[in-house]
């Protein structure tokens, strides 16, 4: 198995009572093993909550920080990969998901990369 990628679409909030910025998970998509360089993006300044409802996630399974990608950049990267590999069946559904968001209707919508 190689380094696999999961993308989280989150709306970032800086609420009183929260210790740091919280990334409200709106959607997630498992891309599996793809050749996209997510490491070119900076570490995010927010955390997400694991499925247990308590654990804060600030880094991936390998100890790397969650990378924050602007939604349009994530769209552009996936569109570029589709031109290279039209047969990879996970790209188009992920692209459709990302293109479905109206950024004007969210506080601070971003994509977080999680390696697993």
Secondary structure as GFF3:
##gff-version 3
##sequence-region A 1 116
A	DSSP	beta_strand	5	13	.	.	.	ID=ss1
A	DSSP	beta_strand	21	32	.	.	.	ID=ss2
A	DSSP	three_ten_helix	38	40	.	.	.	ID=ss3
A	DSSP	beta_strand	46	49	.	.	.	ID=ss4
A	DSSP	beta_strand	56	57	.	.	.	ID=ss5
A	DSSP	beta_strand	67	70	.	.	.	ID=ss6
A	DSSP	alpha_helix	71	84	.	.	.	ID=ss7
A	DSSP	alpha_helix	89	99	.	.	.	ID=ss8
A	DSSP	three_ten_helix	103	105	.	.	.	ID=ss9
A	DSSP	beta_strand	109	115	.	.	.	ID=ss10
###
